[in-house]
Amino acid sequence: MPSFPGQSATPGEPMETFADLIECEDVLLFANAAITSTGQREFHSAAGEQRLSLGFLHDYVHGNYPDLYAATLALDINEHNAALIIANLLGRKGGAGDARLIAWRLGRMSPPRVYRLFERLRREGVNNRRTRALVRDWLAARPDPALDAVKYRTAMKSAVRHAHLRLPGELGDFLFAPFRRTRYDTPVLEAWRRAHYDKAALYELPYTVAEGFAARHGIGRAIFLERIAPRLTRLERLRLAESAERDGVRTEVDLAAMPLVRVASYVLSLAAGVRERRRDELVAALRAAAARTAGARAGTWGDVAAVLDDSFSSFGSPVKRRRPLAVALACHYLLEALAGSYRDLWLSGRADPLQARPTGPTRLGRRILDGLEGRPDMLVIVSDGWDNAPPGLAAEVLRVWRRKLDPAREVSIVHLNPVYDAEQLEVRRLSPVVPTAGIRDAEDLPALVELARFAEGRTGPAELRAYLADRTADRTADRGVRG
């Protein structure tokens, strides 16, 4: 009797049923969506479509595979979806997942995102014992509770009330009766109190808090930025660099220390002339960030070719401006660091990555042919998948290559897509014969290339479950907290 793919023809041996294969496909589809979509407007879909599509996937996977739904917290999903998963796990009946994994993920999320999650749980009346314990433990692990109380005072007060916590001493007074005391021993709390009447005190506060006091006191923007500069965080310096220069204030930014996609986004925000003038600085920063991300894997990936999408749709949307192009630019520099030999192929034909800009149609088919020429060890395609010049050519090229020219799969091919397609409920694929994985940050590229192998059909649900279990064990063994 012939056996179906993935099934065993021998009676008594464990079989992979079609239900198993569907499970594997569903979980991978959800993982790709959770990596790429943030519920915001994209080039081809509105914000409402993104949220509706993403909400359906969360409900579907949580309802059918609750254990795997919780385990996706161990993957490199974005914070928007991590918060949705945690809210669903805590707020719905039937298994709240591994509390250690939830705590690990909360510890890796930005504080504003966590406080917004706690506020949602409060609004929805989710106040079970596990929720209160998670809120308590997260607050207790914060490196500087007084700083949190100043930066996120309303949100922190709401979380403390919701979890029925008692904060002793100054912190409790500051949150619930801030003017009861005439003086605080904690410097940042005392600076906040004094800033109500003393202009000098506001420069001892975090930028986001000091900005409000500066407006209240009528302090000019240029003066404020110049004096608050020593208090700026790295990301605040990067965000403010351009506007500060317009106000005549120079803020020093250590670009090389920034995450790779943030550096790429910053570069793309600059005018072409500025990029050219600062070429040495910007390229050095991109390569330093890429080398840091590559780490010990630098130079170990052999001969790599990359097809990189800089078509007009790589603009993204007004709320995610140039995000797909920033991911492609960051992947370019990371692949350059990972590869032993490397060749980049931009859809526009541009030879200078630093001057990348969204332009023209998505000519994927011809560039994939160029990439496969010479049979590299790996071909990486970074694109939103809207192959339209002509439509379908990329899929046909990949089909013929896999079926006729390289049936032994000597060339590894992976498609990384930074955009979620709300209509199709997945990141858009180029071809069924090539695995596609969603990508948001270039730092995740090595892990996503590994995850993509599950989409090729050469590994099944047992291997996927084992992979998720290994990732969960690694995550819960590392309880690092993000400040």
N, C-alpha and C positions, 0 to 999 in steps of 0.2 A: 504494500500500500504506500503510495507516495505521501510524503509529509509536507505540510505547509512550512514556509520560512519561519524559523524560530521555534518549530515544534520538534519533538522527538518522535521518531517512528517506532521506537521500541517500547512495548507495553511495560508499565511499571516505572518508567523513568519520568522525572518531573518534566512537564511540558510548559512552554510559554504559549498561552492562549492568545486569541485576538484581544481579549479583555486586558491581558497584561500589556500588550503592545499599545493599546489605546491609552492605558494608564500612563505609560512612559511618554507617549506623545503629548498627552494633556499636561503633564507636569512640566515638560520642557517648554511647551507653549506658554504656560503661565510664568515660568521663570524668565523667559525672554521679555514678556510684557512687564514683569516686575522690575527688571533691570532698566528698561528704556523709558517707559511711560511715567510721567509725573502728573497726568490729568490736565495738562496745559495744552494750549493750541499748538498744532504742528502745521507744517506747510500744506498738507493735504486734508486736514481735519480740524474741526473746531474743538474748543475746550469741552463743550457739553458732550460731544461724541466720544472724546477720549475718556471722560469720567464714566459715561454710561457703559462703554465697552469694558473698561477696566473693572468697574463694579460687578458686571456680570461674571467675569472670569474669577474674581475673588469668591463670589457666592458659589460658583460651580465647583471650583477645586476644593474649597473648604467643605462643601457639602458631600463631595464624593470621595475625597482623599484627605481627611482631616490630619492624619499623621504627617503626610508628605507636605501638606500646606504649611504646617508649623515648621517643618524641617527646612523650607526654603529661606527661613531667616538666616540660615548658615551660609547662604550664597551671597554673591555681591550685588544684591538688589538695592535699589535706591531707597532713600529715607522715606519718601512719600508712601511707597508700598509697604515698607517695614512697619510704619505706623498703622496702616490699614490692617495688616495681618495681626499685629498685637491687639488692636482694638477689637477685631473679630474674635480672636482667641479668648480674650478676657470677657467679652460681652455676650457670647452666645453659649448655649448649653452644649455640652459634648466635647470635653477635652480641651484644656487650655494650653496644651503643648508643654514643652520642657521649660520649667520656670528658670532654669539656669541659662538656657539659650535666649529666652526673652530678656533676662537681665543683662546678658552679654550684649545683645543688640541695642538695648536702651543705653548702655554705657558707651557705645560707639556712635550714637546719634548726636547731632548738635543740640545743645540745651533748648533753644527756641522750639525745635521740632518736638522734643519730649514734653515740654510744658504745654504745647498745643494738643498733644495726645492726651495728657492728663485732663486738660480742660474739656476735651470731647468726652472722655469717660465720665466726668462729672455731669455734663449736660445730659448724657444718656442714662444716667443713674446706675452706672456700673461701679459697684462698691463692695464687691465680695472680699473675702479675707485675702485671697491671693493678690488682688489688685492693690489693696492697702499695703501689703507687705512689699510689693514691687516699688510702689511710690516711696515708702519709707526707706528702703535699702538704696534706691537711686539717690534720694536726697542726702542720705548719710554718706554716700561715696563721693559727693561733689567736693572737689579740692578746695574751694573757697566759698562756703555757704553765704558769707556776708556779701561777697561780690554778686552772687546770684540774687540775693535779696534786693540789692540796689538796681541791678540790670533788669530783673524780671519780677519786680515786687508784686504786682497784681497776680501774675500767673503762679508764683510761688505761694502766695497767701491762699489762693484757691486750692492748690494741690495739698497744702498742709491741712486745710479744713476738710477736704474731701477724704483724706486718709485718717482723719481723727488723731492728728499728731499734736503733741505739746512741745513747743520749742522754748527751752528755758532761757532766762537772762535777756541780754540785749536783743538777740535775734527775734525773739517772740514779741518784744515791745516794739521793735522797729516795724515789723509787718503789720501789727494790729493796732498799735497806738504810738505812731512814730514821734509825736511831739510831747509824749508824756515825760520823756527825759530831757533834761536841759543840757546833757552832754553824754556822748558815747565814748567808750574806751576803744572800740574798734575803729581804726582810722577811716575806712571807707564809709562807714555809717556816720561818723562825725562830719566827714567832708560833705555828705549829702545834706545833713542838717544845716551846716553853715552856708552851703551854696544857695539857700533860699534868700540870704541877705548879703553874702560876701562873694563878690565876683571872683576873687582869687581862688576860692575853695573849689569852684567847678572844675578847675584844671587838675584836680586830684581824683576826678571821677572818670569812669569809662566814657569813651567818646559818645556812645549812643545816649547816655544819660546827660552828659555835659552839654550836648547839642541843644537839648530842650531848655536848660538853664541859660545858655548863651542867648537864645532867642528871647527869653523872658527878661534878661537884663539889657537887651538891645545891643549886644556886642557884634561888631562887624565880622563878616565871614572870614576875611583874610586874616584879621587879628586872631580870631578864634582858632583857625586851622594851624596857624604858626605856633601858637602856644600849647595847643592840645597834641601836637605831633608826637611828642615822646610817649604819649599814652596809647597811641594807635596800635592795634594788632596788625599782623602781617596782611591779613585779608582786607582790613579796613584801609591800610596804606595802598593796596593794589586798586581797590574800588575807587578811592579818592584821588589817585595820582593825577588823572587828567583834569578833573574839576579844580583840584588844588592849584595846578599850574596856571589855569585860566585866571585864578585869583592872585597869581603872583607868588604862590607858595610852593617850594620844591620839597616833595616828600621822598625820602630815600626808600626804595623798594628792593628787597633782596629777591629778585625773580627766580633765581636758581633754587631757592628753598621752597618755592610754591609747588603745589600739585601740578602735574604736567598739563592737564586740560585747562586749568586756570591760566597757566602761562600762555598756552595757545590762544585762548579766548582774548587775553589781554593784547597779544600781538595783532590779532585780527581786528581789534577795535581801533588800532592806530591807522592813520592815513598812510598811503603808499610812500610818500616822501619821508615821513617820520621813520617808517620801517627801514628804509634804505639808509637813512642817516645813522640809525642806531643798529645797523645790521650785525656788527660784531657782538655787541652786548646781547641782543635778542637771540641770535643763534647759539651763543654760548650758554645762555640760560635754558633754552629748550634742550640742548644736548646734555647739560648737567642734570636737569630734571629727569630726562630719559635714562641716563646712566644710573641714577639713583634708583629708579623704578626697576630697571633690568637687573641690577645687583649681580649676583654670581652667575646669572644666566647670560650675561653679555657675551656676544660672539659665539654662542653655542647652537644657534638655530640653522646653521648651514646656509645654503643658497636660497634667499627669499626674494620674491617679487611681490609688489603691492600695487593693486589698482585702487586709486583713491578718488573719491567723488567730490569734485568741486563744481558740479553743475548748479544751475540757478536754485534748485530746491534745497541745496545745502545751506541756504540762508536760514532755513528753519521758520521762525515766526517772530512777530514783534516781542513776544514774551520769552522766546528762547532764541534770541538773535545770534545767528551764525553758529549755533551749537553743533549741528552735524558737521560743519566744516572744521570747527575747532577739534572735534573728536578725530577727524581724518588727519589733520595736521599733527596732532599729538601722537597718533598711531604711526605716522610716518617716521617721526624721530625715535619712537620706541623700537620699531622694527629695525631701523638703522642700527640701533645699539644692540639688539638681540641677534642680528644676523651675522654670519661670517662674511658673506657678500650680499649686497642688497641693490635692488633696482626699483625705483618708484615711477609709477605711471599715472599721472593725473589725467582725468577725463578731458580737460581743456587742452592738454598738450603742453601745459606750462612746465618749464624746467626749473623754476625758482619757487620752492615751497613757501618761502617767507612772504612772497607777494600774492599768495593764494586769495582768491575772492570768488564768490558765487556767480557763475556765469554759464550760459549756454545749456543745451540739452544734455540728457544723461546717456552718453554713448558708451555703454558698458561692453557690448559685444566685441567691438574691435579692440578695445584696450585689454580685455581678457585674453584675446588671441595673442596680442603683443606680450602679455605677461607669461603665457604658457610657452612662448618661443624660447628654446634653450632648455626646456624641462627643468625648472628650479625644484629644489626640495619641497618648497611650500609656496603656494600662491594665496595671499590674503586680500580679500576684496572688502573695502570699507565703503558702504553705500547704502542709501535708503531703499534701494531695490527697484526704483521706478524706471526700469529700462525702457527708453522710448525713442531711440534713434538708431535703427528702427525698432519698434516694439518686438520683444521676444527673441531678439538675436542672441542675447547673452545666454538664455536658457538653452537655445539650440546648440550654441558653441559648447557649453558645458556637457550637454547630453552626448554629443558626438565624441567629445574628448574622453568622457568616462566609458562609454560603451565600445568605442572603436579604437581609439588611439592609446588609451591608458587604462585598460580593464584591470590591471594589477594594482592600480592606485599608487604608482610610484611617486606621483606628484600629489602631495597633500593640499587640498583646497578647502578654504573656509571663508564663509561670507559673514562679516560682522556688520550689523545694522543698528545705527543709533536712533532710529525712528520707529515708533509703534504705529501700526496701521489699524486704526479703530474699526474700520469696516470689516477687515478680515480677522479681527481678534488675535492678531499676532504681528510679529515683525515680518515685513514682506520678504518672501523668499525669491531667489533667482531661479532655482531649479530643484526638483526633488532629489537629484543625484548629488547635490552639494549641501553640506550642513550649514545652517544659518543660526547665529546666536546674536542676541541683543547686546549692545554695548552702550554704556553711558560715560564711563571714565576709562581712559587709555590704560591706567594702572591695572585694570582688570583683564587686559587682553590675554596674558598667558593663561589665566584660569579659564577664560571663556573659550579659548582654543581647545583646552582639555574638555570642557563641558560639551562642546559642539560634537564630540565623537559619539555622544549618546544619540544625537539626531541623525546619524548616518545609518542607523539600523544594525550596526555591527555589535552593539552591546544592548542588553535588554533591561527590564525593570529591576531584576535582582542586582545587577551591577549599579544601576542608578540609585537604588535604595542604599547599597553599601557605600557609594560615593557620598550621599547625603549624610549617612551615619558618621562617616569619617570626618566630614567637614564639621558636623555638630560637635563631635568629640574634641576636635581641635579648637573650636570656638569657645566651648565651655571650659576648656583648660586654660584659656587666656581671657582674663576678665579685665583687660585694659579699658580705661575710661577716657573718653575724649573730652577735652576741656573747652 
